[in-house]
Amino acid sequence: MFLRSCFVCCLTAILCLTFSASPLQAQQNYDAQWIWQTGVNAWEEAPSGSVWFRQMVRSDGPSTGALRMVSSDSFQLWVNGQEIGKGNGQELYRFSLNGIVGRGPNVIAIRVDHKDGKAGLFVDGEVRNQGGRSFPFDSSGDWLATSTKPAENWLTDEFNSEGWEKAQALGAHADSPFNDLELKDSYLDRYALAPGYKIERIGEPELVGSLIAMTWGNKGRIIASVERGPIITITDEDHDGIYDKVVNYSDQIQNCQGLCTVNTDLYAVGQGPDGVGVYRLPDDNNDGVGDSVQFLGKNKSGIGEHGPHDVVLGPDGWLYHNMGNHAWMDVEMQPNSPSKHTYEGSLLQPSFKDAGGHATNITEPGGTIWRFNPDGSKWWREVSGFRNEYDVAFNKYGDLFTFDSDMEWDVGMPWYRPVRVNHCVPGAEFGWRTGATKWPEYYIDSLPTTVDIGRGSPTGVVFYEHNEFAAPEQDSFMICDWSMGRIISVPLRKSGATYSSGYKTIVSGNPLNVSDIEIDRDGSMVFCVGGRRTEGGLYRVTHNDAKHESVSASTIEELIALPQISSAWAREDAAAVKASVSEDEWNKSLVMWAQNGSPEEQIRALTLLSQFGPKPELDLLIELARSENVMVRSFVTLLLGDHPDKKTYLILESLLRDSDPMVARRACECYVRLNQVPPKEPIIKLLASEDRHVRFAARRTLEMIPAESWTEDVLTSANPSVQTYGLLALSHLKAVEPNKVIEQVVDLQSMGRGGMSDRTLLETLRLAALALIDGAEGKPVEQLGQNLLEFFPTDSVDVNVELARLLSHLDVAEATPELIAYLSSVSDQKLQIRLATFLSYKRNGWTLGLQRNYLDWYEGTRSWEGGNSFVPYLANIVSSGIAKFSPEDRKGLLLEGVARPFASSLILKTSNPDQIADFESVVTTILSDAEQSKGSGANELVDVLISSLGKSEKQSARDTLRSVYEKTPDRREQLARVIAEKPQPEDWNVLTQTLAFGDSTTLQLCLNALRKLDQKPEEAEPMRQAIIAGQKLGDQGGQVAVELLQHWTGKPHEKGKDIAAALNFYRTVYAEQFPKAPPAEMQQVDVAEAGYSLQQLLEFLEQNPKGQNGDVAKGKVAFEKGKCVKCHRFGNEGTNVGPDLTSVRRRFQKKEIIESILVPSQVISDQYRMVTVITEDGLVHNGMPVPDNTKPDSLVLLLNDATK
């Protein structure tokens, strides 16, 4: 096979010249090796001194990470510029990188301070994204090393590592002089704990399965929910601290995401016989198996990650149920629900929904929390505006908290919200809305976060109210983060009417797929793991200084002293104690504690009465409402909400005037809970409070009072807060015309910037936006626009954002240059995106120069990092702005296209030909320029230009497409697809030529396009390639080839749907019609001979950096050594017997060249076809006919050995 060997040799040489000389590696090995700097015999004797090592690992999304490492000497480790740890030589260290690594480049930097003797560094590490994809950074020869002290920025991804050398890979650990150090990990080694804490596994994965929720059952049992499975009871039969037995509590309720034991009843949230919702499953005989199933409340959604979640018992004796933003209760909401009034509240429409399609049809109220009575007959919506809060918990003072999720795809966008702890006061609105419409925290009609945590996936929460952990963790809010693999302590401390806090990690792991958490009798923290089909199990965290003694109570006095009073095991003890004494003794004893105990004992006594009855009597609560202790007064105020009585209303009026903001806030909330109209004077006074939570509660309570009795009071108040919050209440009640709100806002703003705080100005701007949403129009709105323009810009970023929002909605023409100037002047990326978003709504005030600035800004964002929706969001935003540009403006901007290729691509993608003046001429001009440019932007622009030409009906556009097809081999498949959409007779050569190399989609489009043409092949090759294309497609599209062949031959195949048989039929027709042509058979690559498949070689040359650069010198050697030079010419080398290979790369795409190497008979030009010649004397010669002017009467054959 001379032709094969010669062609393979010469084209291999061309590949060397044009692609790469690196060897193909079928598989990469990520196993860590010991490394050191080059030029040193490190395992014998390395020079003393420091050596610096560096590696970068890129992740495609939010990530966790971990590493273990050993070095010969003391070391220091940094990741992304943050010091992670330091240690001694020849010891194994493990480090969690959760919360440190993330999307984009991550820099691993290590300094080893070598003293003498043998040297080396061993690192086994990985970054893992949320989808489970691993990005290893094991130490290897790919690391960089230097013994020269680097610049200070060597810890960052901006560092120029020029001068550093590849590290020397010394070998595997087993072969190293340090191999006596054991590297094997136990299952606990993946966890890192805060100092003083330790962890153990108490429930094996094989026993319990993947768990997604848990609670304590009676008698020390754990009741848990198996992912996509039943509720199970887990017991420790031999009392050794390790759970060893599992039985089904109930298999009628599946995939529960919330469990709560109240005495002998289990409340569960899951999929049951009556659908998705809240169920009660009593276990009256305490055997750990549910006796029956009772449906309490239906949810409209399915059980999913954003569906209905947990249920908890409140200290007030009511049950609380929370759910994510894809769930809605299908119950009658009580009219005095604190969170009754919700709305979208987004001014700019249409809004930008998530570019990835997540939650685009989800509207307010978002995730919610509901209160309900034990039999499920009454439901109140308490809180709204979450994204996806998986769990909730009360602190001992009766305040409800949750841990809400982020939208990781939004990372980098101004509306991204970190995972966060929220104080869930009744009536709270936290402003989650889909896409870009999430409310900023400063909105007057919402409440802010308590503490932002960062990236993560919130799961279980619990308050640690035991006494065995370190003092900082006592009374802390313990929250679980599934994706970042950590359990976090949030030590909430009272701050006015709410709380404030920092946080710290107690446990982290890689992975630590923690799903729920509880506190045990001995003060240890027990958590379960599982979810998304990951490994399950149960774990216990203890403190080294703990006594490890389980606590219990058998008397009322012991019950009052019992820690963790909110736990199910504490309730179990309480029920037993109550059953052991008379009703009178129970009640009197607890009343005594409520009157005479310490503040905490008073609150515990009131909690026990509220949860187990009888409810605290009103006179007792009134007495305690006068307590000197703020938290007692506050807790009593909460309980007053269950006592509708004249005496209650009298004491509440005094509590509204309490000096402590938390008490005043709760007094407001109590009026709503009682559905009672409060006195207006103290409520109006509270609107002026310095405490935001008090103002919010007072406004909600003001809405209980008939508006006509207080409208004048708030509108004429000298206090701006009274006016703004009063106007908000009037707007909610629809008791004021939108135009009146605008007039009032304009009057307030007439004080000017000097007489108005930023807070007040922000409040007026939000009120104006709500009035515009409600339909305000006319002269007041025009006056508002002029006022806003005079204010802009201010020293406050938040104020500027809201001014820009309103100016864009009002489309004030003079604001456009101001907004562009502000966009150009600020450095904060999120603020820039916010401004660019607002500008996309502007129609008036644009000039070509301003449009150019806008697109220049977009061009600069291409290097920015963000979540999965980051780039599509920006494209959608700017596309919306482009849609408002005129055809002439688009033409002018496009003619500068190569200067801003990404922006130009966006114009083309979002424009029809009639929306760009002189479309064909403009596109053809840019295409010529773009083809000469380099970079990903230019490549994308060429792609878009080609697609855009395909939209045109004009012949000049079609001619351009065919011309580009001939000139640019690497784009032929794309061009063929575009051309195939509207085939013309002139496209015959393009469509038939593409049949030889097109992918599945391209082949089908070309075959279908050819079927639409009247032309039929006059030569063999088109028909041959159509048959081979049908063979390639098989059952996945081969039918279109069969239909084309029938169209060409005019002969029905009568083989039904059997594509293979039909192709065989047309193969016979082809052989009869073209008897001297090559057979119509698909050539197969002989992997054994070639050493790799066609696909492997393509991936190596196109995707592997080692395969993308050629080596001219090696190519020339191969060209000569393979005897290619005898038949082919490359530049000035060789002869012209075979094809001239000098410009082969410009005439064929890589794919075509590689196919010609591996399957040379797939496509053969007639002039290079092999023939067999039998002479008259019986000799047989195989070779390729070649011209020879010196022997005009002879047939000259080129033989296998390159001789003639």
FENDA-V611610 format. One record per residue. SS is DSSP state (hx for helix, st for strand, lp for the rest). OMEGA is omega in whole degrees, -180 to 180 (* if undefined). D_LAST is the distance of its C-alpha to the last C-alpha in whole Angstrom. Layout:
BEGIN
SS/OMEGA/D_LAST  SS/OMEGA/D_LAST
END
This chain:
BEGIN
lp/-178/15  hx/-176/12  hx/-180/13  hx/-176/17  hx/-180/16  hx/-176/14  hx/177/16  hx/-179/19  hx/-174/19  hx/-180/18  hx/171/21  hx/177/23  hx/179/23  hx/177/24  hx/177/27  hx/-177/28  hx/-172/28  hx/-176/30  lp/-174/32  lp/176/33  lp/-178/32  lp/179/35  lp/177/34  lp/176/35  lp/-178/39  lp/-176/40  lp/178/43  lp/-179/45  lp/-176/48  lp/-179/52  lp/-177/54  lp/174/56  lp/171/55  st/-178/57  st/171/56  st/180/57  lp/-177/56  lp/175/53  lp/-177/53  lp/174/56  lp/-166/57  lp/-177/59  lp/175/60  lp/-179/61  lp/-179/63  lp/179/62  lp/178/64  lp/179/67  st/-178/67  st/172/66  st/-179/63  st/-180/62  st/-176/60  st/174/59  st/176/57  st/177/56  st/-176/56  st/175/56  st/-177/58  lp/-180/58  lp/175/61  lp/-167/65  st/167/64  st/179/66  st/177/65  st/172/66  st/169/65  st/-174/66  st/174/65  st/173/66  st/-180/66  lp/-175/66  lp/-180/69  st/-174/71  st/171/69  st/-174/70  st/173/68  st/172/68  st/-178/66  lp/177/66  lp/-178/68  st/178/71  st/-177/72  st/180/71  st/176/73  st/-177/73  st/-179/73  lp/179/73  lp/174/71  lp/171/69  lp/180/71  lp/178/69  st/176/70  st/-179/70  st/171/70  st/179/70  lp/179/68  lp/-178/70  lp/-179/71  lp/176/69  lp/-180/65  lp/-179/64  lp/177/62  st/-178/59  st/175/59  st/-175/61  st/175/61  st/-175/62  st/-177/63  st/171/64  st/177/66  st/-178/66  st/-175/69  st/179/68  lp/179/70  lp/177/69  lp/-176/67  lp/-177/64  lp/176/63  lp/177/61  st/-180/61  st/-179/61  st/175/61  st/-173/60  st/177/61  st/167/60  st/-176/61  st/180/61  st/-174/62  lp/176/64  lp/178/61  lp/180/61  lp/-176/58  st/176/57  st/-176/56  st/171/56  lp/179/56  lp/178/56  lp/-176/56  lp/178/52  lp/177/50  lp/177/50  lp/175/54  st/-179/54  st/176/57  st/174/58  lp/177/61  lp/-178/62  lp/-176/65  lp/176/64  lp/-175/65  hx/-177/68  hx/-179/66  hx/-180/63  hx/-174/65  lp/180/64  lp/179/60  lp/-176/61  lp/175/60  lp/-174/57  lp/178/56  lp/-177/54  lp/174/54  lp/179/55  st/173/52  st/178/51  lp/176/53  st/176/52  st/-174/52  st/-179/54  st/-178/53  lp/-179/55  hx/-178/59  hx/-178/59  hx/-173/57  lp/176/59  lp/180/63  lp/-171/65  lp/174/64  lp/177/67  lp/-178/68  lp/-179/68  lp/-175/66  lp/-180/67  lp/166/68  lp/-177/71  hx/-179/72  hx/-177/74  hx/-180/72  hx/-177/70  st/173/74  st/-176/75  st/174/79  lp/-179/82  lp/178/84  lp/-178/86  st/177/85  st/-173/83  st/174/81  st/176/81  st/-177/80  st/177/82  st/-174/80  lp/179/77  hx/-178/74  hx/-179/74  hx/-169/78  hx/-177/78  lp/180/75  lp/-173/74  st/-178/77  st/177/78  st/179/82  st/171/84  st/175/88  st/168/91  lp/177/93  hx/177/96  hx/175/97  hx/179/94  lp/168/91  st/172/88  st/-174/87  st/178/84  st/177/81  st/179/78  lp/-179/75  lp/-177/75  lp/-173/77  lp/168/81  st/-178/84  st/172/84  st/-177/87  st/-176/86  st/174/89  lp/-172/89  lp/-177/91  lp/173/92  lp/178/92  lp/-180/90  lp/179/89  lp/-179/85  lp/-170/85  lp/-179/84  st/179/85  st/171/84  st/178/86  st/170/85  st/175/88  st/173/87  lp/177/84  lp/176/85  lp/-174/84  st/170/80  st/-178/78  st/176/82  st/178/81  st/-180/85  st/179/87  st/178/91  st/175/94  st/-175/97  lp/180/100  lp/-180/99  st/172/97  st/173/93  st/-175/92  st/177/88  st/-178/85  st/179/83  st/-177/82  st/-177/85  lp/180/86  lp/180/87  st/-179/84  st/178/83  st/-179/86  st/180/89  st/171/90  st/-178/93  st/-179/93  st/174/96  lp/-171/97  lp/-179/100  lp/174/100  lp/178/98  lp/178/96  lp/179/93  lp/-180/92  lp/-178/93  lp/-177/95  lp/-180/94  lp/-179/92  st/-177/94  st/-176/92  st/-176/94  st/-175/91  st/174/88  st/-177/85  lp/-175/83  lp/170/80  lp/174/78  lp/-180/78  lp/-177/75  lp/178/74  lp/-176/76  lp/178/79  st/-172/82  st/-165/83  st/172/86  st/-179/89  st/175/92  st/179/96  lp/177/97  lp/177/100  lp/178/102  lp/178/102  lp/177/100  st/-178/96  st/-176/93  st/-179/90  st/-178/87  st/179/83  lp/-170/80  lp/177/79  lp/-175/78  lp/-180/81  lp/177/84  st/178/88  lp/-178/89  lp/176/92  lp/-180/95  st/-180/95  lp/-173/99  lp/179/100  lp/176/101  lp/-179/98  lp/-178/97  lp/-176/94  lp/-171/94  lp/176/93  lp/-178/89  lp/-178/87  lp/173/84  lp/-179/85  lp/-174/82  lp/-173/82  lp/-179/79  lp/-4/78  lp/-177/75  lp/178/75  lp/177/71  lp/-180/71  lp/-177/68  lp/178/65  lp/176/64  lp/-177/66  lp/173/68  lp/-176/72  lp/180/72  lp/-179/74  lp/-179/77  lp/176/80  lp/16/83  lp/-175/85  lp/177/82  st/-174/83  st/171/86  st/-178/89  st/172/92  st/178/95  st/179/97  lp/-171/100  lp/180/99  lp/176/99  lp/-177/97  lp/-180/99  lp/-177/99  st/176/96  st/174/96  st/-173/93  st/-172/94  st/179/91  st/174/87  st/175/84  st/168/82  lp/-177/79  lp/180/79  lp/-172/81  lp/-173/81  lp/177/84  st/178/88  st/175/90  st/168/94  lp/-173/95  lp/178/99  lp/176/100  lp/178/99  lp/-176/96  st/180/93  st/175/90  st/-179/86  st/-172/83  st/-173/80  lp/173/77  lp/170/74  lp/-171/71  hx/179/68  hx/-178/66  hx/-177/69  lp/-179/68  lp/180/68  lp/-177/70  lp/180/73  lp/175/75  lp/176/73  lp/176/76  lp/169/76  st/-169/77  st/175/81  st/180/84  st/172/87  st/-168/91  lp/178/91  lp/179/95  lp/180/96  lp/-177/95  lp/174/92  st/-176/89  lp/163/86  lp/173/84  lp/171/81  lp/-173/79  lp/174/75  hx/-175/73  hx/-172/74  hx/178/77  lp/-177/79  lp/170/82  lp/-176/82  lp/-175/85  lp/-180/87  lp/-177/88  lp/-177/92  lp/177/91  lp/176/89  lp/-176/90  lp/173/87  lp/173/86  lp/176/88  st/174/85  st/-177/81  st/-177/79  st/177/75  lp/176/72  lp/177/73  lp/-176/74  st/173/77  st/-172/79  st/177/82  st/176/85  st/172/88  st/177/91  lp/-177/92  lp/175/96  lp/-176/96  lp/-176/97  lp/177/95  lp/178/92  lp/-175/92  hx/-179/95  hx/-178/92  hx/-179/90  lp/-174/94  lp/179/94  lp/174/91  st/180/89  st/-175/86  st/-176/83  st/-180/79  st/-173/76  lp/-172/73  lp/179/70  lp/174/71  lp/-178/72  st/170/76  st/-169/80  st/175/81  st/179/85  st/-176/87  lp/-176/90  lp/179/92  st/-177/95  st/178/97  st/-175/97  lp/-180/100  lp/-179/99  st/-177/96  st/173/94  st/-176/91  lp/161/89  lp/177/86  lp/174/84  st/-179/82  st/177/80  st/-180/82  st/171/79  st/-179/75  st/178/72  lp/3/68  lp/168/69  lp/-175/72  lp/-173/72  st/-175/76  st/180/78  st/-170/81  st/176/84  st/176/88  st/-176/90  lp/-178/92  lp/-178/95  lp/179/95  lp/177/93  lp/180/90  st/-178/87  st/178/85  st/177/82  st/179/79  st/179/76  lp/-178/73  lp/-178/72  lp/176/69  lp/176/68  lp/-179/68  lp/179/70  lp/178/74  st/176/77  st/-178/80  st/179/81  st/176/84  st/179/84  st/176/87  st/-176/89  lp/-177/89  lp/-177/93  lp/178/94  lp/180/97  lp/179/94  lp/178/98  lp/180/98  lp/176/100  lp/-180/102  lp/176/106  lp/176/109  lp/179/111  hx/179/111  hx/178/112  hx/179/109  hx/179/107  hx/-179/108  hx/-175/106  lp/176/103  lp/176/100  lp/-174/97  lp/-180/100  lp/-177/97  lp/179/95  hx/179/95  hx/175/97  hx/177/100  hx/177/100  hx/177/101  hx/-179/103  hx/179/105  hx/-180/105  hx/179/107  hx/-180/109  hx/-180/110  hx/-176/111  hx/-179/113  lp/178/115  lp/178/118  hx/-178/116  hx/179/119  hx/178/118  hx/-175/115  hx/-177/116  hx/-179/119  hx/-179/117  hx/175/114  hx/179/116  hx/178/118  hx/-180/114  hx/-178/113  hx/-168/117  hx/-178/117  lp/172/114  lp/180/111  hx/180/109  hx/179/106  hx/177/109  hx/-179/110  hx/178/107  hx/179/106  hx/178/109  hx/178/108  hx/-180/105  hx/177/106  hx/-178/109  hx/-175/106  hx/-174/104  hx/178/106  lp/-7/109  lp/-179/112  lp/178/111  lp/-179/112  lp/-175/116  hx/-178/116  hx/177/119  hx/-179/117  hx/179/114  hx/177/116  hx/-177/118  hx/178/115  lp/178/113  lp/-179/116  lp/176/114  lp/-177/114  lp/-176/110  hx/-175/108  hx/175/105  hx/179/108  hx/-179/109  hx/-178/106  hx/178/105  hx/179/108  hx/175/108  hx/-176/104  hx/178/107  hx/-180/109  hx/178/107  hx/-177/108  lp/176/112  lp/-175/112  lp/180/116  hx/179/118  hx/177/119  hx/-176/115  hx/178/115  hx/-180/117  hx/178/116  hx/180/112  hx/177/114  hx/179/115  hx/175/111  hx/-178/110  lp/-178/112  lp/-178/111  lp/-180/110  lp/-177/106  hx/180/104  hx/178/102  hx/180/106  hx/178/106  hx/-179/102  hx/177/103  hx/176/106  hx/-178/104  hx/-179/102  hx/177/105  hx/179/107  hx/-179/103  hx/179/103  hx/-175/107  lp/-175/106  lp/179/109  lp/-179/110  lp/172/111  lp/-172/113  hx/-172/111  hx/-180/113  hx/179/111  hx/179/108  hx/178/108  hx/-180/108  hx/176/106  lp/-179/103  lp/-178/104  lp/174/103  lp/-178/101  lp/-176/99  hx/-180/96  hx/176/97  hx/179/100  hx/-179/100  hx/-179/97  hx/180/99  hx/178/102  hx/179/100  hx/-179/99  hx/177/103  hx/-180/104  lp/175/103  lp/-174/105  lp/176/108  lp/-171/109  hx/-176/107  hx/-178/110  hx/-177/112  lp/-177/110  hx/-178/107  hx/-179/110  hx/-176/110  hx/-177/106  hx/-178/106  lp/-179/109  lp/176/108  lp/-179/108  lp/-177/105  hx/-180/102  hx/177/101  hx/179/103  hx/-175/102  hx/180/98  hx/175/99  hx/176/102  hx/178/99  hx/179/97  hx/178/99  hx/179/100  hx/178/97  hx/-178/96  lp/-175/100  lp/-177/99  lp/178/102  lp/178/101  lp/-180/99  hx/180/96  hx/178/97  hx/177/100  hx/180/98  hx/180/96  hx/180/99  hx/178/100  hx/179/97  hx/178/97  hx/179/101  hx/-177/100  hx/179/97  lp/175/99  lp/-179/100  lp/-176/97  hx/-178/95  hx/-176/98  hx/-175/100  lp/178/98  lp/176/96  hx/-179/92  hx/-180/93  hx/180/95  hx/177/93  hx/180/90  hx/179/93  hx/180/93  hx/177/90  hx/178/89  hx/177/92  hx/180/91  hx/180/88  hx/178/90  hx/177/92  hx/176/89  hx/-179/87  lp/172/91  lp/178/91  lp/-178/92  lp/175/92  lp/-173/94  hx/178/95  hx/-179/96  hx/177/92  hx/179/91  hx/177/94  hx/-179/92  hx/180/89  hx/177/90  hx/-176/92  hx/-180/89  hx/179/87  hx/180/90  hx/-168/89  lp/-8/86  lp/177/84  lp/178/87  lp/-178/86  lp/178/86  hx/-178/82  hx/178/84  hx/180/86  hx/178/83  hx/-178/81  hx/173/84  hx/-180/85  hx/179/81  hx/-178/81  hx/179/84  hx/178/83  hx/178/80  hx/-180/81  hx/179/84  lp/176/81  lp/-172/83  lp/-177/81  lp/-178/82  hx/-174/81  hx/178/77  hx/178/77  hx/-180/79  hx/177/77  hx/180/74  hx/179/76  hx/177/77  hx/-178/73  hx/-172/72  hx/-175/75  lp/-178/75  lp/-177/72  lp/-175/73  hx/-178/70  hx/176/72  hx/177/74  hx/-180/72  hx/179/70  hx/-180/74  hx/178/74  hx/177/71  hx/180/72  hx/-179/75  hx/-179/74  lp/177/71  lp/-175/75  lp/175/75  lp/-174/75  lp/174/77  lp/-179/77  lp/165/73  lp/179/72  hx/178/68  hx/178/69  hx/177/70  hx/179/68  hx/178/65  hx/-180/67  hx/180/67  hx/174/63  hx/178/63  hx/-179/65  hx/-180/63  hx/-178/60  hx/-178/61  hx/-172/62  hx/179/58  hx/-177/58  lp/179/62  lp/177/62  lp/-179/64  lp/-176/64  lp/-178/62  lp/-173/63  hx/-178/64  hx/178/61  hx/177/61  hx/-179/65  hx/179/64  hx/180/62  hx/-180/64  hx/-177/67  hx/176/65  hx/178/64  hx/176/68  hx/179/68  hx/-178/66  lp/-178/67  lp/177/70  lp/-179/68  lp/176/68  hx/180/65  hx/178/65  hx/-180/65  hx/177/62  hx/-179/60  hx/180/61  hx/-179/61  hx/-180/57  lp/172/56  lp/-166/57  hx/-176/55  hx/179/52  hx/178/55  hx/-171/56  hx/-177/53  hx/178/55  hx/178/58  hx/177/56  hx/-179/54  hx/176/58  hx/-178/59  hx/-179/56  hx/-173/56  lp/-177/60  lp/169/60  lp/-179/59  hx/-178/58  hx/178/61  hx/176/63  lp/-179/60  lp/179/61  lp/-170/58  hx/-174/56  hx/-179/53  hx/-179/53  hx/-176/54  hx/179/51  hx/179/48  hx/-178/50  hx/-178/50  hx/179/47  hx/180/45  hx/-175/47  hx/-179/47  hx/180/43  lp/-177/43  lp/-180/45  lp/178/45  lp/-177/47  hx/179/48  hx/179/50  hx/179/48  hx/178/45  hx/-180/48  hx/178/49  hx/178/46  hx/-177/46  hx/178/50  hx/178/49  hx/179/46  hx/-180/49  hx/177/51  hx/179/49  lp/179/49  lp/-173/53  lp/177/53  lp/-173/53  lp/-177/52  hx/-179/49  hx/178/48  hx/179/48  hx/178/45  hx/179/43  hx/180/43  hx/-180/42  hx/179/39  hx/179/38  hx/179/39  hx/-178/37  hx/-173/34  hx/-172/34  lp/-177/35  hx/-175/33  hx/-179/35  hx/-172/38  hx/-180/37  hx/178/38  hx/180/42  hx/179/41  hx/179/40  hx/179/43  hx/-179/45  hx/-177/44  hx/-179/44  hx/-180/48  lp/-171/48  lp/175/45  lp/178/45  hx/-179/42  hx/-178/40  hx/-174/40  hx/-176/37  hx/179/34  hx/-174/36  hx/-179/37  hx/179/34  hx/-177/32  hx/179/34  lp/-176/34  lp/-173/31  lp/-175/32  lp/173/36  lp/-173/39  hx/-178/41  hx/-179/44  hx/179/41  hx/-178/39  hx/179/43  hx/-179/44  hx/178/41  hx/180/41  hx/179/45  hx/178/44  hx/179/42  hx/-180/44  hx/-179/47  lp/179/44  lp/-177/44  lp/176/41  lp/-174/38  lp/174/35  lp/178/33  lp/-173/29  hx/-166/28  hx/179/28  hx/-180/32  hx/179/33  hx/-179/30  hx/177/31  hx/178/35  hx/179/35  hx/178/33  hx/177/36  hx/178/38  hx/178/37  hx/-176/37  hx/-180/41  lp/-179/42  lp/-179/46  lp/176/46  lp/-177/45  lp/-178/43  hx/-179/45  hx/175/45  hx/179/41  hx/-179/43  hx/177/45  hx/-179/42  hx/176/40  hx/177/43  hx/-178/44  hx/-174/40  hx/-175/40  lp/-177/44  lp/176/44  lp/-175/47  lp/177/45  lp/179/49  lp/179/48  lp/-178/51  lp/180/50  lp/-174/47  hx/-179/44  hx/180/42  hx/179/43  hx/179/43  hx/175/39  hx/179/38  hx/-178/40  hx/174/38  hx/177/35  hx/177/35  hx/180/36  hx/-178/33  hx/178/31  hx/-176/33  hx/-179/33  lp/-173/29  lp/-177/27  lp/-177/24  lp/176/24  lp/-180/23  lp/179/27  lp/-178/29  lp/178/30  lp/-179/30  lp/180/28  lp/177/30  lp/175/29  lp/-175/29  hx/-180/31  hx/-179/31  hx/-175/27  hx/-179/28  lp/179/31  lp/-180/33  lp/177/33  hx/-177/32  hx/178/36  hx/-179/36  hx/178/33  hx/-180/35  hx/-180/38  hx/-176/37  hx/-174/35  hx/-173/38  hx/-178/41  lp/-180/41  hx/-179/41  hx/-177/39  hx/-172/36  lp/-180/37  lp/-178/36  lp/177/32  lp/-174/31  hx/-177/29  hx/180/29  hx/178/28  hx/180/25  hx/178/24  hx/-180/23  hx/-180/22  hx/-179/19  hx/-176/18  hx/-180/19  lp/180/17  lp/175/14  hx/-176/14  hx/-179/14  hx/-175/10  lp/-172/11  lp/177/14  st/170/17  st/-173/20  lp/180/23  lp/-178/22  st/171/19  st/-179/15  lp/-175/13  lp/178/14  lp/177/10  lp/-179/13  lp/174/17  lp/-175/18  lp/-176/21  lp/-176/23  lp/-176/26  hx/-178/25  hx/178/28  hx/-178/30  hx/-178/28  lp/174/28  lp/-179/31  hx/-177/31  hx/-180/31  hx/-179/28  hx/-178/26  hx/177/27  hx/179/27  hx/177/23  hx/-172/23  hx/178/25  lp/-172/24  lp/-179/21  lp/-178/21  lp/178/25  lp/-179/24  lp/175/20  lp/-179/20  hx/-174/19  hx/180/16  hx/-176/14  lp/178/15  st/176/13  st/174/14  st/-179/14  st/176/14  st/-178/16  lp/-179/16  lp/-180/20  lp/171/20  lp/177/19  lp/-180/16  st/-180/15  st/175/11  st/180/11  st/-178/9  st/178/9  st/179/9  st/179/9  lp/176/11  lp/-175/10  hx/180/13  hx/-179/13  hx/-175/12  lp/-177/14  lp/-176/15  lp/171/12  lp/-178/10  st/179/6  st/172/5  st/-172/5  lp/-174/6  lp/-177/9  lp/178/9  lp/174/7  lp/-178/4  lp/*/0
END
